Amino acid sequence: LGTLGPAPRYLQADATDRAALERAGAQVKAWHGRIHGVVHTAIDLRDKSLANMDDARFVAGIAAQTRGSVRLAQAFAHEPLDFLLLFSSVQSYAKAAGQANYAAGCTFLDAYAVALARRGAHPVKVMHWGWWGSVGVVASDAYRERMAHAGIGSIEPAEGMAALETLLGGPRAQLMLLKASQPPLGVDVSPT
């Protein structure tokens, strides 16, 4: 990114620690004067069937989405944000085997976004992602084979960025991006 403009600056903070997020926000404001938007992209994918998952693994798998999103919203609640963007997943609607904790975390994010939007402090947007096969935590041969078998195609970076631009620039609070040869079982894709 530094070749396209200013080089990114990186801060590390525990997303489940409100004070750490507030310190990071203060540092960003010291550098740039204002924070225009906040994006929650956390995932802790711990694939395992629910029958074989103990409580500790389930809770750890959803903490980045549950505790992380709550602490992030708290830390930036008084900022005049243009938007708060939460990355969720198609898993909120079409549950994949072995991802009960991830689906629960995404479903929490979706409901929490509605509650935050009702408070009206700033616009809240939710992006429900399908599968990213060339970048990210599930860009592996095993997932490529699994997704191909399910008829799911990979979202590529340019497509993802275009979808984000559509979501952030438009009136809708949520958008789903999924490349599939047919709708996943249980997902209503009719326009609303």
C-alpha positions in Angstrom: 0.0 0.0 0.0 2.9 2.3 0.6 3.6 2.4 -3.2 0.1 3.8 -3.7 0.3 6.5 -1.1 1.3 6.9 2.5 2.7 3.7 4.1 0.3 2.1 6.5 1.0 2.5 10.2 0.2 -0.5 12.4 -1.0 -0.6 16.0 -1.6 -3.7 17.9 -4.3 -3.9 20.6 -6.4 -6.6 22.2 -9.8 -6.2 20.5 -11.5 -7.5 23.6 -9.9 -4.9 25.8 -11.8 -1.5 25.7 -9.0 0.5 27.3 -6.5 -0.9 24.8 -8.8 0.0 21.9 -9.3 3.5 23.3 -5.5 4.0 23.5 -5.2 2.9 19.9 -8.0 5.3 18.9 -6.2 8.1 20.7 -3.0 7.3 18.8 -4.8 7.3 15.5 -6.4 10.7 16.3 -2.9 12.0 17.3 -1.6 11.0 13.8 -4.7 12.0 11.7 -6.9 14.3 13.8 -10.1 12.4 13.3 -11.3 8.9 12.8 -13.8 8.6 10.0 -14.7 4.9 10.2 -14.1 1.8 12.2 -14.0 -1.7 10.7 -14.4 -4.9 12.7 -12.9 -7.8 10.8 -12.0 -10.3 13.6 -12.3 -14.0 13.1 -11.0 -16.9 15.2 -11.9 -19.9 13.1 -11.9 -23.1 15.2 -13.6 -25.6 12.9 -14.9 -28.6 14.7 -18.3 -30.3 14.9 -20.4 -29.0 17.8 -20.7 -32.5 19.2 -16.9 -32.6 19.5 -16.4 -29.1 20.8 -16.1 -28.3 24.5 -17.5 -25.1 26.0 -14.1 -23.4 26.2 -13.4 -23.9 22.5 -16.9 -22.6 21.6 -16.6 -19.5 23.7 -13.0 -18.8 22.5 -14.2 -19.2 18.9 -16.9 -16.5 19.3 -15.0 -14.0 21.5 -13.4 -12.1 18.7 -16.8 -11.4 17.2 -18.8 -11.0 20.4 -16.5 -9.4 22.9 -14.5 -7.8 20.2 -17.4 -6.0 18.5 -18.9 -4.9 21.8 -15.6 -3.4 23.1 -14.9 -1.8 19.7 -18.3 -0.1 19.7 -17.8 1.0 23.3 -14.3 2.4 22.6 -15.6 4.5 19.6 -19.1 5.3 20.8 -18.4 9.0 21.2 -16.5 9.5 18.0 -18.3 11.3 15.2 -17.8 8.3 12.8 -19.0 8.3 9.3 -19.6 4.5 9.7 -19.0 1.5 11.9 -18.6 -1.5 9.6 -18.9 -5.1 10.9 -17.7 -8.0 8.8 -20.0 -11.0 9.2 -20.5 -14.0 7.0 -23.0 -15.9 4.9 -22.7 -18.4 7.9 -25.4 -16.3 9.6 -27.8 -17.7 7.1 -26.3 -21.0 5.8 -24.6 -23.0 8.5 -21.6 -25.0 7.4 -20.7 -28.2 9.1 -18.0 -27.7 11.7 -18.5 -24.0 12.1 -21.2 -23.6 14.7 -19.1 -21.3 16.8 -18.3 -19.1 13.8 -22.0 -19.1 12.8 -23.0 -18.1 16.3 -20.5 -15.3 16.3 -21.7 -14.0 13.0 -25.4 -14.2 14.1 -24.4 -12.2 17.2 -22.7 -9.5 15.1 -25.8 -9.2 12.9 -28.1 -8.7 15.9 -25.7 -6.4 17.6 -25.5 -4.2 14.5 -29.2 -3.7 14.6 -29.0 -2.7 18.3 -26.2 -0.3 17.6 -28.0 1.2 14.7 -31.1 1.8 16.9 -28.9 3.9 19.2 -28.2 6.1 16.3 -24.7 7.3 17.2 -23.5 6.7 13.7 -24.3 4.5 10.7 -23.7 0.8 11.2 -23.1 -1.4 8.2 -22.8 -5.2 8.0 -21.0 -7.0 5.2 -21.9 -10.7 5.0 -19.0 -12.3 3.2 -19.0 -15.5 1.2 -15.8 -17.5 0.7 -12.5 -15.7 -0.1 -10.3 -18.4 -1.7 -7.2 -16.5 -2.8 -6.5 -14.5 0.4 -7.3 -14.8 4.1 -7.6 -17.5 6.7 -9.3 -20.1 4.5 -7.3 -19.7 1.4 -6.0 -23.2 1.3 -6.2 -26.2 -1.0 -8.4 -28.1 1.5 -11.0 -25.2 1.5 -10.8 -24.8 -2.3 -11.7 -28.5 -2.7 -14.5 -28.2 -0.1 -16.0 -25.1 -1.7 -15.7 -26.5 -5.2 -17.6 -29.5 -4.1 -20.3 -27.2 -2.6 -20.6 -25.1 -5.7 -19.1 -22.0 -4.0 -16.7 -19.7 -5.9 -14.0 -17.5 -4.5 -14.6 -13.8 -3.9 -11.6 -12.0 -5.3 -10.2 -8.8 -3.8 -11.4 -6.4 -6.5 -15.0 -7.9 -6.2 -14.8 -7.5 -2.4 -13.7 -3.9 -2.6 -16.4 -3.1 -5.1 -19.0 -4.7 -2.8 -17.8 -2.6 0.2 -18.0 0.5 -1.9 -21.6 -0.3 -2.8 -22.5 -1.0 0.9 -20.8 2.1 2.3 -22.0 4.4 -0.4 -25.6 3.1 -0.4 -28.7 3.3 1.8 -28.7 -0.4 2.9 -27.4 -1.4 6.2 -26.4 -4.9 5.1 -25.0 -6.6 2.0 -24.2 -10.2 1.2 -21.6 -11.2 -1.4 -21.5 -14.8 -2.4 -20.4 -16.6 -5.6 -22.3 -19.8 -6.0 -23.7 -22.0 -8.7 -27.0 -22.2 -6.6 -28.2 -20.5 -3.4 -27.0 -22.3 -0.3 -29.7 -24.3 1.5 -31.9 -22.0 3.6 -30.7 -18.7 2.1 -33.4 -16.5 0.6 -31.8 -14.4 -2.2 -34.9 -12.7 -3.3 -34.7 -8.9 -3.4 -36.3 -7.0 -0.5 
